[in-house]
Amino acid sequence: MCGLAAGAWLGAAEAPTKLVTVGFSPFIISLGMVAGVFVARWTVPVALKGTSFVMADVKEKPHLIAWGLLAGMLWAVANTLTVFAIRDVGLSIAFPLWNTNSLVGLFWGWLLFNELRGSATRDWVKVLGGAAAIVVGACVLAYATQQHSGGGPKNATLGVLAALGAGLLWGTMYIPYRKAYLSGMNPLSFVTIFTFGELGTVLALGAAFRGGLGNLWVELGQARPAMFWLFLGGFCWVLGDLFQQYAAKYIGISRGIPLSNTNQIWGLAWGALVFGELTGLGLSAQLLVIGGSLIMIAGAIAISFAEAPASEQASWKRAMQRECDRYGLDESSVAAALRGEEAIGKAKPKRHWWEALVVLAAIGIFIWLGLDAARQQIVFSVPWMIVLAIASFVALVVCGVALWRRTRFS
């Protein structure tokens, strides 16, 4: 459920990146989204668990601070590449290409964290067959892009390479994710560390490629009428990423990430239905895009049905014991956290009155940006946008309530 909910919100989060088509710099768009991510990554954990819980969790596992920063840095570069990809090949094309991150994550999960080790042959067939389908689907989409993109062969090639590069970085980013959860860290705590790495990296990239912080600040001011939408995209991305983090925690990256990569369905829906990206293509090109996406989705479904048997879960336990031995962690506490039982029966962490101010400050930032927000010169379908937004909120409520009842967001 977490993986599927992640797909809905990760897909919706990319919609504001369409602003790159009206002249905004990819670095400005990435920085605007990351600013929204930064606000959300502090607000959501504070609202759900409180700062006392987050700080205690981080203090128990200080070795994961460096890993969280590294994950944020990888995400920041990947996210910037996705904006270039959307500019050159469109949202509906770029989405499935960068979702090859599931292949990268699958490899790291097997190599470093004992995932799939001890599984039956049929589970290996499902996973490897699904991985092959994802590659085939990506190749079909790349071919459709090269043959039918209106941006020209050069732009199409750069767009494909940017999307695949983002997939490689995002797939590698899951190494710190899995390492954190095998150490018993709560996803809400991990993302709080994560955000410093991503914000710092995006600032560095923007300053390096836009002529320094001064020029970057000027461009941000010029983009002020669109900043509300970028902040909103970043906030939506955090909601999706939190579900993705819980999926990675409870079923591993080799299964959780393909499930969250159903965001390509949502990306295709936003690109095709809301922004009409496929209307300029011929019938053969549209069939290639849709067919390639369906092949990739079928691959992700095949992987998700490869349920981890008891023998593989024993391999996961050995990976957990390795982390506990390496960093001196209490094995029973970590095992309880991995089962989602860490918070069950425990007293609620102490809450502070000023945590409400953090939430109010985040709301205030959105109101402040919303006062200057302006409708951008992008053609889109309001009815389809409303339908997809409602569907995303339904996924948020249903899966959020289920996660709370089962684990108390542990």
Summary of the structure (lengths in Angstrom):
residues: 410
radius of gyration: 20.7
end to end distance: 15.4
largest distance: 60.7
contacts: 1550
relative contact order: 0.20
helix: 80%
strand: 0%
